[in-house]
């Protein structure tokens, strides 16, 4: 029997914890919680959660410190950070040190559940599924370096393909320019960081030339997100 999804909630506000737990119960996720950073890190090490919801402002160890410590042990477990409204610096810092996504307080619990499901889909994909991604009429074949829209091949340079694939591997999640540089060009890259912007523009132009509901949008002051345009 397949074990249930386990969510670790690291948050010191008991009201927020109870609200998250209520919605986790509704979708059938098992959950554990910690009220400070040190306890949260200990539970991560002993419980092996499938996803972590991590507040930034915590007693004993703040969310950034916890995130860094987790990433030293595990590069894959999804981390969704909780941040205060308008704290753009917090968002960028969290994403740059390894968080997968963020949500701003106060938040709609249904949106949080949707974010959790999104990051879980990415991490539980099999290797064969990761080689091929599909979003409506867009199909990305990473092994073959091919993108098809409406069964028509869309030519992309290798770095465009790698960048597009990484964005598509994390749909509806904000990725900072530094994250994209690190993951696509490598941590040792010393060139112009604006190369990301140039490649994003080329990808956008190619998507715009075809009829599709998906696009790469700019999140001002933070980064980019591959998302469905529901108004199309």
FENSULLIN-V327773 format. One record per residue. N is the residue number from 1. RES is the residue in one small letter. SS is DSSP state (hx for helix, st for strand, lp for the rest). PHI is phi in whole degrees, -180 to 180 (* if undefined). PSI is psi as a letter, one per 40 degrees, with the letter a starting at -180 (none if undefined). Layout:
n = [N:N]
res = [RES:RES]
ss = [SS:SS]
phi = [PHI:PHI]
psi = [PSI:PSI]
This chain:
n = [1:2:3:4:5:6:7:8:9:10:11:12:13:14:15:16:17:18:19:20:21:22:23:24:25:26:27:28:29:30:31:32:33:34:35:36:37:38:39:40:41:42:43:44:45:46:47:48:49:50:51:52:53:54:55:56:57:58:59:60:61:62:63:64:65:66:67:68:69:70:71:72:73:74:75:76:77:78:79:80:81:82:83:84:85:86:87:88:89:90:91:92:93:94:95:96:97:98:99:100:101:102:103:104:105:106:107:108:109:110:111:112:113:114:115:116:117:118:119:120:121:122:123:124:125:126:127:128:129:130:131:132:133:134:135:136:137:138:139:140:141:142:143:144:145:146:147:148:149:150:151:152:153:154:155:156:157:158:159:160:161:162:163:164:165:166:167:168:169:170:171:172:173:174:175:176:177:178:179:180:181:182:183:184:185:186:187:188:189:190:191:192:193:194:195:196:197:198:199:200:201:202:203:204:205:206:207:208:209:210:211:212:213:214:215:216:217:218:219:220:221:222:223:224:225:226:227:228:229:230:231:232]
res = [x:x:x:x:x:x:x:x:x:x:x:x:x:x:x:x:x:x:x:x:x:x:x:x:x:x:x:x:x:x:x:x:x:x:x:x:x:x:x:x:x:x:x:x:x:x:x:x:x:x:x:x:x:x:x:x:x:x:x:x:x:x:x:x:x:x:x:x:x:x:x:x:x:x:x:x:x:x:x:x:x:x:x:x:x:x:x:x:x:x:x:x:x:x:x:x:x:x:x:x:x:x:x:x:x:x:x:x:x:x:x:x:x:x:x:x:x:x:x:x:x:x:x:x:x:x:x:x:x:x:x:x:x:x:x:x:x:x:x:x:x:x:x:x:x:x:x:x:x:x:x:x:x:x:x:x:x:x:x:x:x:x:x:x:x:x:x:x:x:x:x:x:x:x:x:x:x:x:x:x:x:x:x:x:x:x:x:x:x:x:x:x:x:x:x:x:x:x:x:x:x:x:x:x:x:x:x:x:x:x:x:x:x:x:x:x:x:x:x:x:x:x:x:x:x:x:x:x:x:x:x:x]
ss = [lp:lp:lp:lp:lp:st:st:st:st:st:lp:lp:lp:hx:hx:hx:hx:hx:hx:hx:hx:hx:hx:hx:hx:hx:hx:lp:lp:st:st:st:st:st:lp:lp:hx:hx:hx:hx:hx:hx:hx:hx:hx:hx:hx:lp:lp:lp:st:st:st:st:st:lp:lp:lp:lp:lp:lp:lp:hx:hx:hx:hx:hx:hx:hx:hx:hx:hx:hx:lp:lp:lp:lp:st:st:st:st:st:st:lp:lp:lp:lp:hx:hx:hx:hx:hx:hx:hx:hx:hx:lp:lp:lp:lp:st:st:st:st:lp:lp:lp:lp:hx:hx:hx:hx:hx:hx:hx:hx:hx:hx:hx:hx:hx:hx:hx:hx:lp:lp:hx:hx:hx:hx:hx:st:st:st:st:lp:lp:st:st:st:st:lp:lp:lp:lp:st:st:st:st:lp:lp:st:st:lp:lp:lp:lp:hx:hx:hx:hx:hx:hx:hx:hx:hx:hx:hx:hx:lp:lp:lp:lp:lp:st:st:hx:hx:hx:hx:hx:hx:hx:hx:hx:lp:lp:lp:lp:lp:lp:lp:lp:lp:hx:hx:hx:hx:hx:hx:hx:hx:hx:hx:hx:hx:hx:hx:lp:lp:lp:lp:lp:st:st:st:st:st:st:lp:lp:lp:st:st:st:st:st:st:lp:lp:lp:lp]
phi = [*:-69:-73:-71:-65:-112:-111:-101:-106:-114:-156:-94:-92:-63:-66:-67:-60:-62:-65:-63:-61:-59:-76:-65:-62:-63:-97:83:-91:-75:-139:-131:-142:-137:-102:-148:-64:-65:-65:-63:-65:-64:-66:-60:-70:-98:-106:50:-70:-87:-158:-125:-105:-125:-76:-82:-89:-129:-69:70:-135:-77:-61:-63:-63:-65:-60:-60:-65:-65:-68:-69:-97:-147:-88:-107:-56:-67:-125:-110:-96:-102:-136:-75:-61:79:-89:-60:-60:-60:-62:-62:-62:-61:-67:-68:-94:126:-69:-90:-161:-146:-142:-95:-79:-72:-127:-82:-56:-66:-67:-61:-61:-63:-66:-62:-61:-64:-71:-68:-59:-66:-81:-96:-63:-73:-60:-66:-69:-67:-70:-132:-117:-137:-133:54:-93:-103:-126:-113:-105:-69:-60:-95:53:-131:-123:-118:-127:55:66:-105:-72:-109:-63:-138:-67:-52:-70:-62:-62:-65:-67:-63:-63:-66:-62:-71:-69:-128:-62:66:-116:-80:-121:-77:-57:-66:-59:-67:-61:-63:-80:-100:-95:103:-66:-89:-62:-120:-81:-73:-63:-72:-59:-60:-61:-64:-69:-61:-61:-64:-64:-60:-59:-72:-69:-67:-76:-125:-83:-149:-90:-107:-152:-100:-108:-91:-102:-54:80:-124:173:-130:-146:-91:-147:-85:-91:-73:-88:-74]
psi = [h:h:i:i:h:h:h:h:h:g:h:e:h:d:d:d:d:d:d:d:d:d:d:d:d:d:e:f:h:i:i:i:i:i:e:i:d:d:d:d:d:d:d:d:d:d:e:g:i:d:i:h:h:h:i:d:g:i:i:d:h:i:d:d:d:d:d:d:d:d:d:d:d:h:e:d:h:h:h:h:i:h:i:i:h:e:g:d:d:d:d:d:d:d:d:d:e:e:i:d:i:i:i:h:i:i:i:h:d:d:d:d:d:d:d:d:d:d:d:d:d:d:d:e:i:i:d:d:d:d:d:h:i:h:h:b:e:h:h:h:g:d:d:e:f:h:h:h:h:f:e:h:h:h:h:h:i:d:d:d:d:d:d:d:d:d:d:d:e:f:i:e:h:h:h:i:d:d:d:d:d:d:d:d:e:i:d:e:h:e:a:h:e:e:d:d:d:d:d:d:d:d:d:d:d:d:d:d:e:i:h:i:e:i:i:h:i:h:h:h:e:c:b:i:h:h:i:h:g:e:e:none]
